[in-house]
Amino acid sequence: MSSTVEQKALSLLRAFEGAGKSVHRVSIEGRRIEIELSKENVRDEFERINMHYGKT
């Protein structure tokens, strides 16, 4: 069974979203599929750590 480019794009979309990625846009040009992931707010892993040293 042959799948269309649209079906492949939907399958990729489901796979990315199933992996926890947020997809912003899917573009199809001929046989080319382009998936743009959303830019999530990247939190600094050290944001909540008090980095002060010395006397308080």
ChimeraX attribute file (.defattr): number of C-alpha atoms within 10 A of each C-alpha:
attribute: neighborCount
match mode: 1-to-1
recipient: residues
	/A:1	3
	/A:2	5
	/A:3	7
	/A:4	10
	/A:5	15
	/A:6	13
	/A:7	11
	/A:8	13
	/A:9	18
	/A:10	13
	/A:11	12
	/A:12	15
	/A:13	18
	/A:14	14
	/A:15	12
	/A:16	15
	/A:17	13
	/A:18	10
	/A:19	9
	/A:20	9
	/A:21	15
	/A:22	15
	/A:23	15
	/A:24	10
	/A:25	11
	/A:26	14
	/A:27	12
	/A:28	12
	/A:29	8
	/A:30	7
	/A:31	9
	/A:32	9
	/A:33	14
	/A:34	11
	/A:35	15
	/A:36	11
	/A:37	14
	/A:38	11
	/A:39	10
	/A:40	8
	/A:41	6
	/A:42	6
	/A:43	7
	/A:44	7
	/A:45	7
	/A:46	8
	/A:47	8
	/A:48	7
	/A:49	7
	/A:50	7
	/A:51	7
	/A:52	7
	/A:53	6
	/A:54	4
	/A:55	4
	/A:56	4
